[in-house]
Amino acid sequence: VLDDSIILQWINPKDEDFDQVVVVRKAESAPASLSDGLEVYAGYEPNFCDTEAEQGTHYYYLICAVDFSGNASEGIVVDAVIL
């Protein structure tokens, strides 16, 4: 967490069919799926800087790997607050 943004970093999977990572953000509770929140990132780079996060709001991020067929991993949820 920086003073005015939240930085997420991860390691991309080594699978041959890996296409991209999708990150979904939701305030105050964890996203249950990729459709449960706001998609804030989709791409190959293994990091994302959320400059739209507001101070004092508890954000949860669901980070999922997606293959070329569109199948998404279960993902992992992380959370952060800018104080």
C-alpha positions in Angstrom: 0.0 0.0 0.0 1.4 3.4 -1.0 0.0 6.7 0.3 -2.6 6.9 -2.5 -2.7 3.5 -4.2 -2.6 -0.2 -3.6 0.0 -2.3 -5.4 -0.7 -6.0 -6.1 2.0 -8.4 -7.4 1.9 -12.1 -8.2 3.7 -14.9 -10.1 2.0 -15.9 -13.4 1.5 -19.7 -13.9 3.9 -21.5 -16.2 1.0 -23.5 -17.9 1.2 -23.5 -21.7 -2.4 -22.5 -22.0 -2.1 -19.5 -19.6 -3.6 -16.4 -21.3 -4.0 -13.7 -18.7 -4.7 -12.7 -15.1 -8.0 -11.0 -14.2 -8.3 -8.9 -11.0 -11.7 -8.0 -9.6 -12.1 -5.4 -6.8 -14.9 -5.2 -4.3 -15.3 -2.9 -1.3 -16.1 -4.2 2.2 -16.4 -7.9 1.3 -14.5 -10.4 -0.8 -15.7 -11.1 -4.4 -17.2 -14.6 -4.7 -16.5 -14.7 -8.5 -15.1 -12.7 -11.4 -18.6 -11.3 -11.9 -18.9 -10.2 -8.2 -17.2 -6.8 -8.3 -15.4 -4.4 -10.6 -12.9 -5.8 -13.0 -9.8 -3.5 -12.5 -7.2 -5.4 -14.5 -6.9 -8.0 -17.3 -3.5 -8.8 -18.8 -0.3 -10.7 -18.7 1.9 -8.3 -16.5 2.3 -9.8 -13.0 1.4 -6.6 -11.2 -1.4 -4.0 -10.9 -1.4 -0.6 -9.2 -4.9 0.5 -8.1 -4.8 4.3 -8.2 -8.6 4.5 -7.9 -8.8 3.2 -4.3 -10.1 5.6 -1.8 -8.5 6.2 1.6 -10.2 4.4 4.5 -12.2 1.9 2.3 -11.4 -1.8 2.9 -10.9 -3.4 -0.5 -10.8 -7.0 -1.4 -9.2 -8.3 -4.7 -9.9 -11.6 -6.4 -6.9 -12.6 -8.6 -7.6 -15.3 -11.1 -5.5 -16.9 -13.9 -7.5 -17.5 -17.1 -6.6 -19.9 -19.9 -7.0 -19.5 -23.7 -10.4 -21.3 -23.5 -11.7 -18.7 -20.9 -11.5 -21.1 -17.9 -10.6 -19.2 -14.7 -8.8 -20.6 -11.7 -10.4 -20.5 -8.3 -8.2 -17.6 -7.6 -6.9 -16.0 -4.4 -8.4 -13.1 -2.4 -6.2 -10.4 -0.9 -7.2 -7.3 0.9 -5.9 -3.8 1.7 -6.8 -0.4 3.2 -5.2 2.9 2.5 -5.0 4.6 5.9 
